[in-house]
């Protein structure tokens, strides 16, 4: 078979890491309620993508705060 072999995705660069850190700092300065909602939505999406395995790795307080405990029931 010929063609281009799939490769691993490129590793994040220092510039990308710095950009993400800046975005997180900007978000952290926002309304705490909004930040909690965003974090809950992101963790929920990651948990769904992981087939429910992420919630098992999170402390109980975070699971409860983000609604992941309720998602299990």
C-alpha positions in Angstrom: 0.0 0.0 0.0 1.3 3.4 -0.8 0.5 6.8 0.4 1.1 9.0 3.4 1.3 7.2 6.7 -0.8 8.9 9.5 1.3 10.7 12.0 0.8 11.7 15.6 -0.7 15.2 16.1 1.9 17.9 16.5 3.1 18.5 20.0 1.9 21.7 21.6 4.4 24.6 21.4 5.4 27.0 24.1 3.4 29.7 22.3 0.3 27.5 22.4 0.8 26.8 26.1 1.3 30.5 26.8 -1.8 31.4 24.8 -3.9 28.8 26.8 -2.5 30.2 30.1 -3.5 33.7 29.1 -7.0 32.5 28.2 -7.4 30.8 31.5 -6.2 33.8 33.4 -8.6 36.0 31.5 -11.4 33.5 32.3 -10.4 33.4 35.9 -11.0 37.1 36.2 -14.5 36.8 34.9 -17.6 36.2 37.0 -17.0 33.2 39.3 -20.5 31.8 38.4 -19.7 31.9 34.7 -16.3 30.3 35.3 -18.0 27.5 37.3 -20.5 26.9 34.5 -17.8 26.7 31.8 -15.7 24.3 33.9 -18.8 22.1 34.5 -19.6 22.0 30.8 -16.0 21.2 29.8 -15.7 18.5 32.4 -19.1 17.0 31.4 -18.1 17.0 27.8 -14.7 15.4 28.6 -16.5 12.8 30.8 -18.9 11.9 28.0 -16.0 11.6 25.5 -14.2 9.3 27.9 -17.3 7.1 28.3 -17.9 8.2 31.9 -14.4 7.4 33.1 -13.3 10.9 33.9 -15.7 11.3 36.8 -13.9 8.4 38.6 -10.7 10.4 38.5 -12.1 13.5 40.0 -12.5 14.3 43.7 -16.0 13.9 45.1 -16.4 17.6 45.7 -15.6 18.5 42.1 -18.0 15.7 40.8 -20.8 17.1 43.0 -20.0 20.7 42.1 -20.1 20.0 38.3 -23.1 17.7 38.4 -21.1 14.6 37.4 -22.3 12.6 40.4 -25.9 13.2 39.3 -25.0 12.1 35.8 -24.0 8.7 37.1 -27.5 8.0 38.6 
